[in-house]
Amino acid sequence: MASMIVISVTAVPDHVRGALTRWLTEPAPGLYVGTVSSRVRDELWSAVAASIEDGAAVLINPAHTEQGYNISTSGQRRRVVDDYDGLQLIRFKTTEDVIISAELEDLQ
């Protein structure tokens, strides 16, 4: 069953933007909206998430939750999605989060 999705991207390659515009409408730069099947949504999100280097992306899609939607993110962002008893809430990264993230990157 098809459902509406919203994808927001920054600093992604042109070929990813092209793939997104095949399935979705771009009402503003980097913002894509459309109605697609869950399979197409998953394929689009996989392509976007795999191509993120210095950029970031957010996917919002319907879900059977209290809020009625799910938020997925990829890339480096100042805002982090935290799950609190089934509610997805947004918080800003703390200095401690940034230090831990840098240490993890050094280990890789």
C-alpha positions as a Markdown table, in Angstrom:
| # | Residue | x | y | z |
|---|---|---|---|---|
| 1 | Met | 0.0 | 0.0 | 0.0 |
| 2 | Ala | 1.4 | 3.4 | -1.0 |
| 3 | Ser | 1.9 | 6.1 | 1.6 |
| 4 | Met | 3.2 | 9.6 | 1.7 |
| 5 | Ile | 6.9 | 10.3 | 2.6 |
| 6 | Val | 9.0 | 13.3 | 3.1 |
| 7 | Ile | 12.8 | 13.3 | 2.5 |
| 8 | Ser | 15.1 | 16.2 | 3.3 |
| 9 | Val | 18.7 | 16.1 | 2.1 |
| 10 | Thr | 21.8 | 18.3 | 2.2 |
| 11 | Ala | 25.1 | 17.8 | 0.3 |
| 12 | Val | 24.2 | 14.7 | -1.6 |
| 13 | Pro | 25.5 | 13.8 | -5.1 |
| 14 | Asp | 23.5 | 14.8 | -8.2 |
| 15 | His | 22.7 | 11.2 | -9.1 |
| 16 | Val | 20.9 | 10.8 | -5.8 |
| 17 | Arg | 18.9 | 13.9 | -6.4 |
| 18 | Gly | 18.0 | 12.6 | -9.8 |
| 19 | Ala | 16.9 | 9.3 | -8.3 |
| 20 | Leu | 14.7 | 11.1 | -5.8 |
| 21 | Thr | 13.1 | 13.3 | -8.5 |
| 22 | Arg | 12.0 | 10.2 | -10.5 |
| 23 | Trp | 9.7 | 9.2 | -7.6 |
| 24 | Leu | 9.1 | 12.4 | -5.6 |
| 25 | Thr | 8.3 | 16.1 | -6.1 |
| 26 | Glu | 10.9 | 18.7 | -5.0 |
| 27 | Pro | 8.8 | 21.7 | -3.8 |
| 28 | Ala | 11.9 | 23.3 | -2.3 |
| 29 | Pro | 15.7 | 22.7 | -2.7 |
| 30 | Gly | 16.6 | 19.4 | -0.9 |
| 31 | Leu | 13.0 | 18.7 | 0.1 |
| 32 | Tyr | 11.2 | 15.7 | -1.6 |
| 33 | Val | 7.6 | 14.7 | -1.1 |
| 34 | Gly | 5.5 | 11.9 | -2.6 |
| 35 | Thr | 3.4 | 8.8 | -2.3 |
| 36 | Val | 5.3 | 5.6 | -2.9 |
| 37 | Ser | 5.2 | 1.9 | -1.8 |
| 38 | Ser | 7.2 | 0.8 | 1.2 |
| 39 | Arg | 9.5 | -1.1 | -1.1 |
| 40 | Val | 10.3 | 2.0 | -3.2 |
| 41 | Arg | 10.7 | 4.0 | 0.1 |
| 42 | Asp | 13.2 | 1.5 | 1.4 |
| 43 | Glu | 15.2 | 1.5 | -1.8 |
| 44 | Leu | 15.2 | 5.3 | -2.0 |
| 45 | Trp | 16.3 | 5.6 | 1.6 |
| 46 | Ser | 19.1 | 3.0 | 1.1 |
| 47 | Ala | 20.4 | 4.9 | -1.8 |
| 48 | Val | 20.3 | 8.2 | 0.1 |
| 49 | Ala | 21.9 | 6.8 | 3.3 |
| 50 | Ala | 24.6 | 5.1 | 1.3 |
| 51 | Ser | 25.6 | 8.3 | -0.5 |
| 52 | Ile | 25.8 | 10.6 | 2.6 |
| 53 | Glu | 29.3 | 11.7 | 3.2 |
| 54 | Asp | 29.5 | 15.3 | 4.6 |
| 55 | Gly | 25.8 | 15.8 | 4.2 |
| 56 | Ala | 22.7 | 14.7 | 6.1 |
| 57 | Ala | 19.3 | 13.3 | 5.4 |
| 58 | Val | 15.9 | 12.9 | 7.1 |
| 59 | Leu | 13.1 | 10.5 | 6.2 |
| 60 | Ile | 9.6 | 10.9 | 7.6 |
| 61 | Asn | 7.1 | 8.2 | 6.9 |
| 62 | Pro | 3.8 | 7.0 | 8.3 |
| 63 | Ala | 4.0 | 4.4 | 11.1 |
| 64 | His | 1.6 | 2.7 | 13.5 |
| 65 | Thr | 2.8 | 4.6 | 16.5 |
| 66 | Glu | 1.3 | 7.1 | 18.9 |
| 67 | Gln | 2.7 | 9.9 | 16.8 |
| 68 | Gly | 1.6 | 8.4 | 13.5 |
| 69 | Tyr | 5.0 | 8.7 | 11.8 |
| 70 | Asn | 8.6 | 7.6 | 12.0 |
| 71 | Ile | 11.7 | 9.7 | 11.7 |
| 72 | Ser | 14.9 | 8.2 | 10.2 |
| 73 | Thr | 18.2 | 10.1 | 9.9 |
| 74 | Ser | 21.5 | 9.6 | 8.2 |
| 75 | Gly | 24.8 | 11.6 | 8.3 |
| 76 | Gln | 26.1 | 14.2 | 10.7 |
| 77 | Arg | 23.4 | 16.4 | 12.3 |
| 78 | Arg | 23.2 | 18.7 | 15.3 |
| 79 | Arg | 19.8 | 17.3 | 16.1 |
| 80 | Val | 19.4 | 13.7 | 17.3 |
| 81 | Val | 16.3 | 11.6 | 17.4 |
| 82 | Asp | 15.8 | 9.9 | 20.7 |
| 83 | Asp | 13.1 | 7.4 | 21.5 |
| 84 | Tyr | 11.3 | 7.9 | 24.8 |
| 85 | Asp | 8.8 | 5.2 | 25.5 |
| 86 | Gly | 7.8 | 5.0 | 21.9 |
| 87 | Leu | 7.8 | 8.8 | 21.2 |
| 88 | Gln | 10.5 | 10.1 | 18.9 |
| 89 | Leu | 11.8 | 13.4 | 20.3 |
| 90 | Ile | 14.4 | 15.7 | 18.9 |
| 91 | Arg | 17.3 | 17.0 | 21.0 |
| 92 | Phe | 20.5 | 18.9 | 20.2 |
| 93 | Lys | 23.8 | 17.0 | 20.6 |
| 94 | Thr | 25.8 | 17.8 | 23.7 |
| 95 | Thr | 29.5 | 18.4 | 23.8 |
| 96 | Glu | 29.9 | 15.0 | 25.3 |
| 97 | Asp | 28.0 | 13.5 | 22.3 |
| 98 | Val | 30.4 | 15.2 | 19.9 |
| 99 | Ile | 33.5 | 14.0 | 21.8 |
| 100 | Ile | 32.2 | 10.4 | 21.8 |
| 101 | Ser | 31.3 | 10.6 | 18.1 |
| 102 | Ala | 34.9 | 11.8 | 17.3 |
| 103 | Glu | 36.4 | 9.0 | 19.3 |
| 104 | Leu | 34.3 | 6.4 | 17.5 |
| 105 | Glu | 35.4 | 7.8 | 14.1 |
| 106 | Asp | 39.1 | 7.6 | 15.2 |
| 107 | Leu | 38.6 | 3.9 | 16.0 |
| 108 | Gln | 37.3 | 3.2 | 12.6 |
